[in-house]
């Protein structure tokens, strides 16, 4: 029996926030107001808001071709009327597109003219000229206001990977660099290359300008600093004098430099070693640190200090590491002058913001997480999440700002995480055969490693923390063993000290890899799940010993996850056989099996105080189950690949999921919100129905009709239409009412007419409404209605059927006039009236006496026929001497019958006519109209 039978079950979760990839390499640019970061991600350019870390805008090419380069105008706006934000992108399809990025709308597109994709782009300081450098070795300049190509510069060798205008737009000069390692200076007046600056032995990809105090023009820049790029880099920076076009100084930086920023003059940067007024610049490169250089002495005056969890490359390993792609190396360096900050981009696609002058880390955004293997809530009030991606680093995200800390310590891929009850402590394990314990500072939110241990002989695939207090951790490894690690009472308080853990107990647990371990809420039991298709229950003694209690057998494939119930003596397991099972800890029997996933069930956890389960699978789905009914209450679909990570918050109101598609999704429980909305909706519905009744009673048809349409109930709307058509001047009243409706209400009314028109009882009301709409509304307006063509096509077949039925009825009604004329002729003689009366009475007597004896079909033995027979029996007392009057009375009794019943009466009456032997013309005159109308 569950602990709390009155507990409100969860019924739904909604996405609260997502951490998704926004940068996968390529160009990065920051807007002039320093509020947004622009970066490429495949076929999209994403716009990241720095203050919140959220993607606020995204532009994408329709052809889904990757974007090779983009450029943002210097002042974010084009000089045109009205001004609009400007972003230009180039794709592999050789198209240039101009965007209003705030509205995510393409305002113009044109062919790039380049024969191969564009590799680099830039705007001039006035945002009117755009330069594009192609992989074909040509440079083209575009006037974005007048929209035409102004220059076609040829002469570069290979890919033109850098183009930049001279800051003084009056000079009309352009700098470019290609694979020939030179820097070309182009005069845009003559479209000629003025000179080629040669001092590097590898491609140049970055340059910046510094002012000369002796120059009168504020915007005139005299010297520039260039840096090298790509493997085989010459690892130098060169200072050039643009007047003499000669190199003034070469600064060896001893690393492959990826970005250079000049420090502003007349500012105090003494904290980073700037003691003189000489030119100083900051470099970023393969070592992953920022360094400050004095150009006049070619001396490094400051080197950035990394956090204790960031292990820099040692001198012995430097050359070896540089041969490979070092994830710690920096690929971009950008200056934010307004806020006095620097932005760097790492090889792992992380964007970091540093505050000058101290170069302290202010924010860090992760552009791409790769495959996410595990995730857990962390911190006070579950304000953070810790994530294990397909790398040796751990990432701690602050959910409010998406800012991230990267934790270094493991040397191979981190596979699993778990958190202690104390919200600031968590543990991790990795392929490097080690386990680590981390602690978050409650004040600053900084995380550091406080303990580590390594004695497994293979990768450690799962880890579990003690529940009652932070006393031990349990690890399960691919070496088929479980180990218990005791934690000290007092963990190190300084970042330099890391406690070395030793295993207090080791047990050979399974025959194959151990995928999951879990500790019971009272810290006395341990469960393990393995690829050998079994889960096992172990006892945990106070001295740390482990003893086998039982084996859970029943899964057809490997067990991926195990989890103890927080309130009951049951264990939940999930397996590669696509099921989750619930087991008794008493007799190790299977209590329930939950089937619904189409692939492996990778994680299972308890929610709602142990009354419900959440499972995640390889099919990318997360399912919510009610244990009592075995019912899948809700399926959450927000991932495109395996959902490896699943964890619930301490308050049980949020869930976080992480997938191999690089997305991390935070879900919030919306059960109470939806219940309150449903109750409010029902109350509002009741009030509207009462109001509708009052409006109909008061004959306020326009308001009644609008209210009925807002309820989206076709039958209620039909009731209002019938009420309108029952009054006086119904046609005029219907027209006045319908024509005063809004356009969206008329659309709904047209949709309802299609439904009404399928029923013969309601077709007259539908046709009346259609007559008003088709008569008073122009066809152009009707065709603008949503689904108008489909609705009108649906009306045609049923309308034709109704017209045929009315046509037959009209033909039959013509016999009434014919009978009237013949009866007047027949009754002209002196005795004709009496003869007609006698014969009519004999016919009625025969009809009334023979009617009960006629063998009716089965469907005539129903109450409508019996009621009609009773009406006809009442006519036996008729003494009117006008036979025509009697015939009309008979018809009035038969017509109320359903059509399928009336169709059988002509045959019955004809049989009665034959039985009587009255074949006079008068009898036929009475029967013919009856046959015809029926």
N, C-alpha and C positions, 0 to 999 in steps of 0.2 A: 504494500500500500504506500502511495506517495506521501511525502511529509506534509504537504499542504494541498488539500483537495480544492480549496477555494482560490488557488492561485490563478491569475489571469494568464492564459496561454498566449504566446506570441503568435501573430498571424502574418506579419509582413515586416520587411526591412526596406529602407530606402537609402540610396547613395547619399552620404553626407559630404564626402570629399574624395578626390582621387589624386594620386601621384602617378603621373604617366610620363613616358618619354617625350621630351620636347627638343632635344638636341642630339644629333648623331654624328657630329663632325661637320666641318666646313666653316664658313664665315660667321663671325659674331660681331654685332654692332650695337651701340647704345644710343638711344635717342638724345637729342640735345638737352632736353629738360631732365635727363637722367632718371626718368621714371620707368622706362621700359628697356628690355633687352630683346634684340631681334636675332634669331638664330635659325639655321636651316635644319629640317628634319625630313629627309627624303624629298617628297614632292610638295612639302609645305614650308612656309616660313612662319614660325611661331613667335608671338609677342608675349613676353613674360613680364608681368608687373613686379617690380623689385620689392615693393612694400609687402606684398602678400605671397609672392612666390607662385601665383596662379597664372595659367595661360588665359589671357583676356581676349586675345584676337588670334586668328589664324587664317592665312590665305593659302590657297592651293590651286595648282594648275589643273584645268579640266582634263587634260590628257594623261594625268597621273605620272608624267615624266619627272625625273628628279631635277631639282633646282640646283644648278651649278654655281650660281653667284647671285648676289643681290646688292642693292645700294639704297641707302636712306638719305634723303635730301638733308643738307646740313642744318637748315632751320625747320625741318619737318614740313615745310609748306612751299608750294610752288607759287611764284609770283604771277598769279592770275586772279580773275574775278569770277566767282568768289574764291578765296584761298581754300585749298584742301590739302590734307596730308598726302605725302608722296612716297611711294615705295616702288622700285622697279626690280623685277626679277627676270632671270634668264634660265631657261630649261634646256635639257638635252634635245628637245624638239626644235631648237634654234629659233625660239620665240621670245621676244621681250614683252613683258606685260607691266603696265603702269597701274598701281593700286591706290585706292583710298583705303589705307589699312585699318582705319578706325571703323569703317563700315564694312570692311572685308569685301569690297566691290572692285572688280576690274574695270577701270575707266577707259583703257586703251590697250591694244596689243598690235605688234607689228613684227615683221621678219627682221632677224638680227643681221642679215646680209652675210655674216660670217659663214664660212663653209663647214666649220666644226663648232662645238659648243663654246660659249663664252666662259672664260676662266676668272676674270676679274672685272670689277665695275667700281666707279666712283663718281660723285657729283663735285662740281666746283662750289666755291663758297657762296655763289648767288643762286644755286639750285636751278640754273637754267641750262647748263651744259652737262651732259652725261658722257663719260668715256667708258668704252668697253674694250677689254683686251681678250682676244680669242686664242684658242689653241692652234690656229692657223698662222700665228705670227703677225697678225695685223691688229691695228688699233683704229677704232671708229669713234667719232664724236657726234653726238646727237643734240639738237636743240629741242628740248622737251616742251617748250612753249609753242614754237612754231611748227614743231613735229616734222623735222626732216634731218637727214644726215649731213653734217657740215664738213667733216674731214674723214679721210681714209689714209692712215699712216702705215707705211710698209717699211720693212727693213729689219725687224726683230727676227731673231733665230729661235724657233720653237715656241713653246707656250709662253704667252705674255701673262705672267701671274701677278703682276703689280702694275697699277696705273694710279697716279696721284697728281693733282693739279698743284701748281705753285700757289701758295696762300695769297700772294698779291695778284688778284685777278687781272689787274692792269697789264701785267707782263705777258699774259696769254702764253704760259709755258706749261708743259706737261712732262712729268717724269714717268718712265716705264722701266721695267726689268723683265728679262726673259731668261731662258736656260743658258744663254751665252755668258752669264755672270757679269754683264755690264749694266750700267745705268744710263739710259738714253734720255737726253734733254731735247724736247721737241718745241720748236717755235710754231705756234698755231697760226701766226699771220702768214707765214710762208709755207707751212706744212712740211718743213724740213727738219731733219735731226741736226741740232746745233753741235752737239758733242756727245761722246760716249765716255763715261767715267769708269776707269778700270782700276780695281785694286783688290778684287775678291777672286777667289778660285772656285766658288760655288754660287748658286743662284741667290740673288738678293730679293727679299720679299717684304721688307719693312723699312720705312724711312720716316723721319720727323724733322721739323724745322725749329731753329731757335732764332730769336731776334738779336739784332746788333744795336747796341745803345747809341752808336754814333750815327745811325740813320735817322732821317727826319720822318720818314713814313712809318707809321705805327704798324701797318700791315705788311711791311716789306721784310722778308726773311732772307738771311744771308747764308747761313751754313746749315748743313743737314747731316744727320747721323744715319748710317745704313747698317743693317745686320744681315748675317748669312742664314742659310736655310738648307734643309735636306741633309742626307747622310754624306759623309765626306766634307762636312762644313769646315771652313777655315777658322772658325772660332775667334773672329776678330770683329771689332766695330771700328769704322773709319769716319773721321771728321773731315768734311770737305768745305772749302771756301768757294762759294759760287761765283765770286767776282773773278778769281784767278782760275777757277775750275781745277784746282789742285788739292790733293789730300793734305790736310794740316797735321793730322796725327792718327796713328793706328793704335787701338787699344786692344791688347790680347785679353780675352775674358775666360779662356780655358774651358769653355763649354759651348755646345751648339746652341746659339742664341736664337730664340723664337720671337722675341718682342723687345722693343726699346721705347722708353718714354723719357722725355726731358723733364727734369724737375723745374717748376716755375721759379722765376727769379723773385727777389724781394720777399721771400717767405722764409720762416725759421724752420730748418730741417736739421737742427743740431742733434736731435734724438737718433738720427740715422747717419751720423758721422759727417754731415756737411758743415765744414768750418770756414770755408772761403766763399767768395762770390763767383768763383769760376764755374764753368759749365759742368753740371752734374747730370747724370742720366742713370736710369734703372734698367736692368736687363732681366729677362726671364728666359729660361732655357731648359736643357735636359736634366739639370740637377734638381729641378723642382723647387728652387728657392729664388727669392728676389734679392738682387745685389745692387748696391749703389756704387757708382764709379765717378771719379774726378777725371775729366777729360784732359786737363792740362798736365797731370802727372801720370795718367793711365794707371791709377791706383784704385783698388776696391776699398772703399771707406766703411762699408757696412754690409753684413750678410744677415739675411732674415733668419730668426730663430724659430724652428718648428716646434710644435707641441710634443710632449713626451711620448705620445702614442704614435708619432710619425718617425719612422726609422730611416734616416737618410742613408744614402749609399756610401759605404766606406771607401777609402782611397784604393784599396786593393781590388774592390769589386767594380770600381767606376768604369773601367774600360770594358769589362765584360757586360755590364748592364747596358751601356750605351749601344752595344751591338744589337740589342733587342729593343722592342717597344716598351719603354719604361712607363708604367702608368702614372708615375709621379712627375714626369716631365711636363713643362708648360708649353702650350702651343700658341697662345695669344696673350698680349698685354695691352690693356686699354686704360686711358686716363679719363677720370670724371672730374673736371676742374671745378664745377659748381660746389660739389659736396666734398672736394679734396679727397678723393678715393681712387684706388686702382682696382681694376678688374682683370683677373687672370682666368685662362681656360686651360684645363689639364688634358692630358692624353686620354683620360678616362671620361671625358666629356663633362667634367664638373666645372662650374663657374663660381669663382671665389671673389668676394669683395673685401679689400683691405682699406683700413682707414689710415690716411696720412696724418702726421708724420711718423707715427709709431709702427706702422705696418702691421697693426693688429687685425685679426680676422673678424670681420663684421657679419657677413652672411656667406652662405655656401649653398649652391643649388646643384642638384644632381640631374644632368641632362638625360642620362640613359642608365638604367639599372641592370640591363641584361636580364638573365633569368633569375627570378626571385625564388629562393628556396625555403625561406621561413620568415615569419614576422611575429612580433609580440608587442603588446601595449607596455608602456614604461612611463615612469615618473608620477608625480603627484597629480591625481585626478586624471590619469591616463592622458597626459598632455603630449607625450611623445610616443613614437614607435621605433623599435630597433629592428633592422632588416638585414637578413643574410642574403646577399646576391651571389651570383656565380663568380666570386672573386675572394681574395683573402682578406678584404676589408669589411668591416661592419659599418653600417650607416644608421645614424640616429637622427630621425626627422622630428622637428617640432611641427605639430599638426596645424598650428595657427598660422605660421608663416611659410611652411615647407622648407625652412632653412635646415641645413643638414650638417652634422658632424661626421667625419670619416675616422674610424678607429683602426689603427694599424697595430698588429701584434701577431696574428696568425700568418703563416707563410704559405698556406695553401687554402683551397676553397672552403669557406665556412658552410657547414651542412645543417646545423640545427641550433636552436635557441630555447631558453626557458627562463622564466623570471621567478624570483622569490616573492613571498607574500609581502615582504618589505619592498615598497615600490621603487627603490633606488638601486637595487642589486639584481644582476642577471648573469647568466652563464652561457657560454658558447662552446662548440666543438667543431673540429675541422678535419680535413683530409691529412693535415700535418701530424695526426695522431695525438693531438693535445687538446686539453680543455682549459678554458680561461674563465675567470670571474671578473666582472666589471662593476664599477660603482659610479652612479651619477651624483654629482654635487647638487644638493637640493636648492642651493642659492643661484648659482650661475648656470646650472644645467650642463656643466662640463663632465665628460665621462672619461674615466681612466681605468686601466687594468690593475687589479689589486691582488690577483692570485692566478697561478697557472700550474698545470701538471701534465706530465706526459709519460705514460708507461704502457700504453696500448701498442700492439705490434702492427696495427693496420688502421685505416681511416676510422675515425669516430663519427658514427652516423646519427646518434641520438643522445640527448641529455635531458635530465629531469632534476628539479630542485626540490628540496624538502619543503613541506607545507606549513608546519606549525611555527618553526623558527628557522633562521638561516644557519643550519648546523651541518648540512652535508649536501653533496650532489651525487647523482648516479649517472654513469655513462654506459652506452652500449655501442659496440664496435663491430666492424666487419671481421675482426678476429674471433667472433662468436662468444665473446666474454662480456660480462657486466662488471663494472668496478664501482665501488663506493668510495668517495673522497670526502674526508672530514674537513670542515672549515674551522679556522681558529675563531675564538670568541671576538678578538679585536683584529680587524684587518688593517693593513698599513694605511696611514693617513697621508703620506707624501707620495708624490707621483713617481719618484725614483725607486721606491721599494716595492717589490712584487713578491708576495709570499709563494713559496714553492710547495705545491700540494703533493701528498703521497697517498696512494690508494690503501685504505684500511681493509678492504676485502676485494677479492677477485674470484669470479665464479664462471666456469664454462657453462653457458646457459642454453645455447642452441647449436644445431648442426650447420646452420647457414647464417648469413649476415643478419644482424639485429637491426631492425628498422626503427623501433620505437621502445622507449621505456617511460614508465609513469609511476609516481609515488602517491600512495593513498592519502586522504586528508588528515589521517592521524599519524602519519609517518611510520606506520608499522608494517605496511605491505608494499611490495614492489611488483609491477607487472611488466612483462617484456613481450614484444611481438617480433616475429622473424620471418625470413623468406622460406623457412621450412614448413610454413602453413599453420603453425601453432602459436598460441599465446600461453605464457606461463605465469603463475602466481608464486611470489616468493615472500618469505618473512624477513623483516629487517629487525635484528636485535640491537639493543642499545650499544653493544660493543662493536657494531658494524658488520657482524657476520650475516650471511645470506643463506637461507634455507628454502628448498623447493617445497611448495604446498600442493600444487596441482597443475594440470595441463588442460587447456581449452582446445579441443579438437572439433573441427567442423567446417572450416574454411577450405575451399578447393584450391586456393592459390595463396601466395605469400601475404602475411599480415603487415599492413603499412602503419597502422596507428593503434594505440591502446589508450584508454582514458577511464579513470575511476569516477563513479557517480559521487557528487558532493553530499548526498543524503542517504542513499541506499547501498546495500551490500551487493552491488552489481558492477560489472565491468563492460565497457563498450569497446568493440574492435571494428576496424575497417580493413578491407582486403582487396587484392587485385581481382578477385572473382566478381566484383561489382556490387557487393553487399556489405552492410554493417550489421553486426550482431550484438545482442545483449546477453550477458552470461551471469549466472548466479555464482557468488563467491562461496556459497555453502557446499553445493554438490557439483560445481563446474559444468552445469548443464546449460544449454542454450535456451534462453527465455523467449527471445523474439528475434526475427530477422527482418531487416528493412531492405527492400529491393526497389530500385528506381533509377540508379545511375546506369549509363550505357557503357561505362568503362571502370577502371580501377577507382576505388574510393580511397583517397590519399590521407584524409584527416577526419577525425570525429571528435566532437566536444559536447559536453552537457550545457544546456542553458535552462532558464526558467526554473531554477532550483532543482535541477535534476529531472524535470518532467518532460523535457523535450531534448532533441538532438539536432545538431548541425553537422552536416557532412559536406565535404568537398571532394571533387573527383577529377579524373583526367579528361572528362568531357567538358571542363570549363564551367561546370555548374555547382552551385551551392544549394543544398536542400535543407529545409526545416521540417522535422518530423515530430509528431506527437506520440510519445511512447505508449500511452494507454490504448490508442486506437490503431497504431501502426500506420497512420495516415501521413502522407507527405502534404504538409499544410501549404508550403510555398516553395517555389524554385526561383532562385536568384541568378540572373544571367548577366554578368558584366565582364566576363573574361573570355578570351579566345583560345586559351591553352590550359595546360594542367594547373590546377589551383593547389599549390604546395603548402601555402601558409593559411592558417585559420586560427583565430584567437578571439576570445570574448573579453570585454572590459570587466573590471572588478564590480562595477555597479550593474552589470548584465544588461546594459542599455545600448551598447555599441559592439560591433564586430568588425574586425579587420581581416581582409583576405589579400593574398599575394599570389601572383601567377607567373608562369613561365613566359607570358606575353609582356613582361616588364611593368605591368600595371599593379598598383597597390590601391585597394578600394576600402574606404571606411564606411560602414553601414550603420545606420541608426534605427532603433526600434520605433516603428510608427504605429504600433497596434492601438495604443490609447488615442492617438491623434485621429486615426481612421475611424475608430469607434465613435469618438465625439463628433466627427464630421458626419458620419452616417446618422447618428441621432438627430443632429441639427438639421440634416437634410429631410429626415422623416417628419420632424416637427414643422418644418417649412412647407413640406408637401401637404400636410393636413390643413395648415392655415390657408394655403392657396386654394385647396378644394372647397373649404368653407366660404372663402371669399368669392370663389367662382359661383357657388350656389346662390350667394346673396346678389351678385351682379345679374344673374339670370332672372332672379325673382324681381329685381328692380328694372329689368329690360335694358340694362346697360351692355348692349351686345358687343360693342367695340372693345371695351375693357375686358369683358368676359372672354372674347375670342383671343385677345393677346395673352391673357393669363393662361388659357388652355394650351396655347402653342408653347409657352415657356415651360409648361409641365412636360412637354414632349409626349403627349398621350393622344394618339389619333382618335380613339373612341370618344374621349372627352371633347375634342374639337368638333367631332361629328355631332355630338349632342347639342353643342352651341349652334351649329349650322341648322340643325333640324328645328331648334327653337326659333331661330330667325325666320325660317321659311313657313312657320305655322301662323305667323301674325298677319295682320292686314298690310297691304302694299309690300308683300314679301320680296318681290323682285327688286323694287327700288331700295328697300331697306338692306337687302343683301349686297347690292352694288355699293351703296354708301359705306357699308361696314368694311367690305373687303378692300376697297380702294384706299382706305385710310391706314391700312397696315404698313409696317415697315417692309423693306425689301427682304430681309432675312426671314420675316414672318410669312411673306408670300412664297418664298422658296420652300419653307416647311409645309405650307398649305398645298402646294403643287405636289409635293412628295406624298402627302396624306391622300390626295385625290386618286393617286394610282392604286392605293390599297382599297379605298372605298369602291372604286369602279369595278373591282373584281367580284363584287357581291351585288346580285340583282336587287336586293332590298335597299342598298345604299347608293345605287348607281344614279338615281335622280338627283340626290344631293351633290354627288361628285360632278355630274354634268352641269348642274346649276353654278357651282363654283368655277368650273372650267369656262363656262360661257362668259362669266364676268371677266376672268383673267385674259382670255383670248380676244375678247371684244375691246377691252379698254387699254390693254398693254401692247406696245409695239413688239414685233417679233425680235428685234435686236435686243430689247431689254430682257425678254423671256430667255433667250439663248445665253445670256450672261449668268443666269441662275446656275448654281452648282448642280450638275447632273441633269440639266434640263432636257438634253437630247434623249437620254436614257428613259426619263420619266415619260416624255411624249411618245416614244416608241412603245412603251408598255401600255399606254392608254388605247392605242389604235385597235388591237384585236378584240378587246372586251367591248369597246364602243361599237364596233361593227356588229357584234353579237346582239347588243341591246337594240340597235337599229332594226335588225331583222325581226326581233320579237315584237317591237312596236309596229312594224309594217304588217305583220300577220294579224295583230290585234285590230289595226285600222281596217283591214280588209273584212274581218269578221263583223265589225261594227256597222258596215254598210248594209248588212242584211236586216238590221233593225228598222231602218227607213223603208226597206222593201216590204217587210212584214206589215208595217203600219199602213202603207198604201193599199196592200191587198186586203186587209181586214176592213178598210173603209169601203172598198168595192163590194166585198162579200156581204157586208151588213146593209146593203141598200134596199133589199126586198122587204116585204111586209112581215114574213115569218123567219127571215134569216137570222135575226137576233136570237129568237128562241131556239132555233136549230143549233146555232153556234153555242149557245149556253148549254144545251143538253149534251151535245157531243163533247164539249170541254169538260163538263162534270163527269161524264163517263170515262174520259181519258184520265182525269185526275184520280177517279175511283180505282181504275185499273192500275195506275201507276203506284198509288198508295198501298193497294192490297198485294201487288206482285213484288214490290220493292224488297220486302224482307225475305221473300222466297228466292231471289236471284242469288246465284253463287258468286259472291264477290272474290276478287283476288286477295291474297294474304295481306298485302299492304293496305287494303281498304278496311280491314278490321281494326281500325285505330280510332282513337277518340274524335278526331276531326270529322270522320264520316258519320259516327254515331251522333255527334252534335248536329250535323247537317240533316240527318234523317229525322231528328227530333223537330227541327225547324219545319221540315216539309210536312210532318205529321200534323203540325198545328194548322196547316192550310186546309185540312179536311173540313173545317167549319166555314170555309170561304163560301159566300152566297152571292158574290158580286156577279151580275149577269153580263159582264164584259170579259170575254175570253182572253182578249189581249192583255188586260190587266192581270189576269191569273198567270199568263205566261211570263210576264215581267217579274211577278213575285217568285215564281219557280227559279228564274235565272238569278235573282238577287240572293236566293238561298244557296245556290250552287257556286257562285263566283268566289265567295270567301275561302273556298277550299284551296290547298296548295295545287300548283299546276299539275304535278305528277298524279294527283288524285282526280282532278277534273278531267284529265285526258281519257279516263276510263268510262265516264258517264255517257258519252254519246252512244257507245255500243249497247249499254244497258237500256237506255231509253228506246233505241231502235228495236231491240228485242220486245220490249213492252208494246211498242206500236204494232208489231206484227201479230202479237197475241190478241190484240183487240180486234180486229177485222174492220176497224173504222178507217177506210182508205179515202175518205172524202178530202176534198181540197182544203176544207177548213182545218182538219187535224194537222195536215202538213204545214199549214201556215203557222201553226203554233210551234211545231217541233223544229222547223227549219232554223228559225233564229236561235233556238236553244243549241242546236248542233253547231251552228256557225260560230257563235260566241265562245262556246266551250272548246 
